[in-house]
Amino acid sequence: MSASYNNLGTVYHSQGNYPKALEYYEKSLAIWLQTLGAEHPDVATSYNNLGMVYYSQGDHSKAIEYYGKSLAIRLKTLRAEHPDVGVSYGNLGAVYDNLGDYPKALEYAEKSLAIYKKTFGAEHPWVAKSYNRLGSVYGSQGDYPKALEYHEKSLTIRLKTLGAEHPDVATSYNNLGNVYKNQGNYDKAMEYYFKGFLIFLNTLGTEHPDVATSYNSLGAVYYSQGDYSNALEYYEKSLAIRLKTLGAEHPSTKNAEGWIDAVKAKM
């Protein structure tokens, strides 16, 4: 039953239905705590899953709490270079990147990468995930050559191992678009954002938070170019999805509302 609850939580999380995902992950955790005890790898998996949902909701303190619980159990019950330990390091790195703690973000991303490369070899999707995380951290720091280098490494592996229409490929395209936008290369940014957008739309449907992210990214390029009419159109599409899937209080929803206000002020 616990595994079934966990699987349902994963389905709801992938759909962007975070309240339902939390509900089922918490049910799964309660059963595993009762049947397996407090320090079992499956309990660590539940904590990790809960951390992922809180991260998706923008609750960074809760995400760190649950990721930290997961990592502590995994370090105690698994070997130090187990892939699941790498997952915990990578997830913590993502939170610290969002919090602006770049030294910690790099530290955890590099630990994760080292484990994945040793376990899976140089061309595995999880290695690509670590390259993607490193690219995001360097981009956040304004080191765009490094950011491009790691995002391109990630994209190359993902295209080779996952195929051209996988959502992770779309994530790589979107992240490359971010770097080009920040460099002021709007044509390149638009090219990569559209590539990512089409994949997200085809694989995740019209009302997924990742589709909203693509709309927001496209709106940002139009805004930077002074095309406020198109910027407003895409920001409003992003906001509509975020209101429906994330709720009015989510940081991403607030972000979309802020950009709409900025566009209207310019118009």
C-alpha positions in Angstrom: 0.0 0.0 0.0 2.8 2.4 0.8 4.4 1.9 -2.6 1.0 2.6 -4.2 0.7 5.8 -2.3 4.2 6.8 -3.3 3.4 6.1 -6.9 0.3 8.2 -6.8 2.3 11.0 -5.2 4.8 10.8 -8.1 1.9 11.0 -10.6 0.4 14.0 -8.9 3.8 15.7 -8.6 4.5 15.3 -12.3 1.1 16.8 -13.1 1.9 19.8 -10.9 -0.8 18.9 -8.4 1.3 19.5 -5.3 -1.3 19.3 -2.5 -2.3 15.8 -3.8 1.3 14.8 -4.1 2.0 15.9 -0.5 -1.1 14.0 0.7 0.0 10.7 -0.9 3.7 11.0 0.0 2.8 11.7 3.6 0.5 8.6 3.7 3.4 6.5 2.2 5.9 7.9 4.8 3.5 7.1 7.7 3.3 3.5 6.7 7.0 3.1 6.1 7.8 4.7 9.4 5.5 2.2 11.2 6.6 -0.9 9.3 10.3 -0.2 8.6 11.4 2.1 11.3 12.9 5.6 11.2 16.2 4.8 9.5 15.3 2.7 6.4 16.2 3.7 2.8 12.5 3.7 1.9 11.8 6.3 4.6 14.7 8.3 3.1 12.9 8.1 -0.2 9.7 9.5 1.3 11.5 12.4 2.9 13.2 13.1 -0.4 9.9 13.0 -2.3 8.3 15.4 0.2 11.4 17.7 -0.1 10.8 17.7 -3.9 7.2 18.8 -3.5 8.1 21.6 -1.1 10.9 22.7 -3.4 8.3 22.8 -6.3 6.1 24.9 -4.1 8.9 27.4 -3.4 9.1 26.4 0.3 12.9 26.3 0.6 13.1 25.8 4.3 10.9 22.8 4.3 12.7 21.4 1.2 16.1 21.7 3.1 14.5 20.0 6.1 13.3 17.0 4.3 16.2 16.7 1.9 18.5 16.9 5.0 16.6 14.1 6.7 16.8 11.9 3.6 20.5 12.5 3.2 21.2 11.7 6.9 19.5 8.3 6.6 21.1 7.5 3.2 24.6 8.3 4.5 23.9 6.0 7.5 22.3 3.1 5.7 23.9 3.2 2.2 27.5 3.6 1.1 28.8 7.1 0.8 28.9 6.9 -3.0 25.5 5.4 -3.6 23.5 7.1 -6.3 20.7 7.9 -3.9 23.2 9.9 -1.8 24.1 11.7 -5.1 20.4 12.5 -5.5 20.2 14.1 -2.0 23.4 16.2 -2.7 21.9 17.3 -6.0 18.6 18.3 -4.5 20.2 20.3 -1.7 22.4 22.0 -4.3 19.3 23.1 -6.2 17.7 24.7 -3.1 20.9 26.5 -2.1 21.2 27.8 -5.7 17.7 29.3 -5.4 18.6 30.8 -2.0 21.6 32.5 -3.6 24.1 30.5 -1.5 26.3 29.6 -4.5 29.3 28.1 -2.7 27.0 25.6 -1.0 25.2 25.0 -4.3 28.4 24.3 -6.1 29.7 22.0 -3.3 26.6 19.8 -3.4 26.4 19.8 -7.2 30.0 18.7 -7.5 29.5 16.0 -4.9 26.5 14.7 -6.8 28.4 14.8 -10.1 31.4 12.8 -8.8 29.1 10.1 -7.5 27.1 9.8 -10.7 30.2 9.7 -13.0 31.8 7.0 -10.8 28.7 4.9 -10.7 27.2 5.3 -14.2 30.0 6.6 -16.4 30.4 9.9 -18.3 27.2 9.7 -20.5 24.3 9.0 -18.2 21.1 11.2 -17.7 22.0 11.7 -14.0 25.4 13.0 -15.0 23.6 15.4 -17.4 21.4 16.5 -14.5 24.5 17.4 -12.4 26.0 19.3 -15.4 22.6 21.1 -15.7 22.7 22.1 -12.0 26.3 23.3 -12.3 25.3 25.4 -15.3 22.5 27.0 -13.4 24.7 27.9 -10.5 27.4 29.5 -12.7 24.6 31.3 -14.6 23.3 32.6 -11.3 26.7 33.9 -10.5 27.0 35.7 -13.9 29.7 33.3 -15.2 28.0 32.8 -18.6 30.8 31.0 -20.4 30.9 28.3 -17.7 27.1 28.2 -17.6 27.0 27.6 -21.4 29.7 24.9 -21.1 27.8 22.9 -18.5 24.4 23.3 -20.1 25.7 22.2 -23.5 27.3 19.1 -21.9 24.0 18.3 -20.3 22.1 18.8 -23.5 24.5 16.6 -25.5 24.1 13.7 -23.0 20.3 14.1 -22.8 19.8 14.1 -26.6 21.9 11.0 -26.8 20.4 9.1 -24.0 16.8 10.3 -23.7 15.9 11.4 -27.3 14.9 14.7 -28.8 11.4 15.0 -27.3 12.1 14.3 -23.6 11.1 17.0 -21.0 14.7 17.0 -19.6 15.9 18.0 -23.1 13.4 20.9 -23.0 14.9 21.9 -19.6 18.3 22.1 -21.2 17.0 24.2 -24.0 15.3 26.5 -21.6 18.4 26.9 -19.5 20.5 27.7 -22.5 17.9 30.3 -23.4 18.3 31.8 -19.9 22.0 32.3 -20.5 21.6 33.8 -23.9 18.9 36.2 -22.6 21.1 37.3 -19.8 23.9 37.9 -22.3 21.5 40.1 -24.4 21.5 37.6 -27.3 17.7 37.6 -27.7 17.5 35.8 -31.0 19.4 32.8 -29.6 17.3 33.0 -26.4 14.1 32.9 -28.3 15.3 30.0 -30.4 16.1 27.8 -27.4 13.0 28.9 -25.4 10.7 27.9 -28.3 12.4 24.5 -28.6 11.9 23.9 -25.0 8.3 25.2 -25.0 7.3 22.9 -27.9 8.6 19.8 -26.1 7.0 20.8 -22.8 3.7 21.4 -24.5 3.8 18.1 -26.4 4.9 15.9 -23.4 3.3 17.6 -20.4 0.1 19.2 -21.8 -1.1 22.8 -21.8 -1.5 23.4 -18.1 1.8 22.2 -16.5 4.0 24.5 -14.5 6.9 23.9 -16.9 4.8 25.2 -19.7 4.1 28.3 -17.6 7.8 28.7 -17.2 8.3 28.7 -20.9 5.6 31.3 -21.4 7.3 33.4 -18.7 10.7 33.0 -20.4 9.3 34.0 -23.8 7.6 37.0 -22.2 10.9 38.1 -20.7 12.6 38.1 -24.1 9.8 40.2 -25.6 9.9 42.6 -22.6 13.7 43.0 -23.0 13.2 43.8 -26.7 10.5 46.4 -25.9 7.7 44.3 -27.4 5.3 44.9 -24.6 2.2 43.6 -26.3 3.7 40.1 -26.9 5.3 40.2 -23.4 2.0 40.8 -21.8 0.3 38.0 -23.7 2.9 35.5 -22.6 3.1 36.7 -19.0 -0.7 36.4 -18.8 -0.6 32.8 -20.2 2.0 32.0 -17.6 0.0 33.5 -14.8 -3.1 31.7 -15.7 -1.4 28.3 -15.5 0.4 29.2 -12.3 -2.7 30.3 -10.5 -4.4 27.1 -11.5 -1.6 24.7 -10.6 0.5 26.5 -7.9 -2.0 28.8 -6.3 -2.0 32.6 -5.7 0.7 32.6 -3.0 3.4 30.6 -4.8 6.6 32.7 -5.5 6.3 31.8 -9.2 2.8 33.2 -9.3 3.8 36.4 -7.6 6.7 36.7 -10.1 4.3 36.5 -13.0 2.1 39.1 -11.5 5.0 41.4 -10.9 6.1 41.1 -14.6 2.5 41.9 -15.7 2.5 45.0 -13.6 5.9 46.0 -15.0 4.7 45.6 -18.6 1.5 47.5 -18.0 3.6 50.3 -16.5 5.7 50.5 -19.6 2.6 50.4 -21.9 
